[in-house]
């Protein structure tokens, strides 16, 4: 009788634990959505509530602060500007796209070779840019 009671209790416990799975998956989704930048295939994005000129100058300061060499810029689509930089074995592109007079989308790609991307470096560039904009440098 005791064995049967333990078996029933174990099955009830296991069934209740399986019910927590949807909650843990939802919690991971919420946590991932609250990240500083969004990553999609090694390409990081961040939208700032700041004019594009402010984001551009903050990006250049961030690159300088990180010891990454700014190599030039070019005009992109829809009024955007692409800043180019290099670091050890990395080619970096920062696209600054004005969404409105007071909001700007920043996209950072740090390529390590032709195929691989370096999401950690791209994320740090975004974080350092944010620190410059918010004055928490």
Protein Blocks (a to p, Z undefined) as FASTA:
>chain_A
ZZmmmmmmmmmmmmmmmmmmmmmmmmmmmmmmmpmbdceehiacddddddfklmmmmmmm
mmmmnopacfbdcddeehiacdddddehiacddddddfbfkbccddddddehjkbccfkl
mmmmmmmmmmmmnopZZ
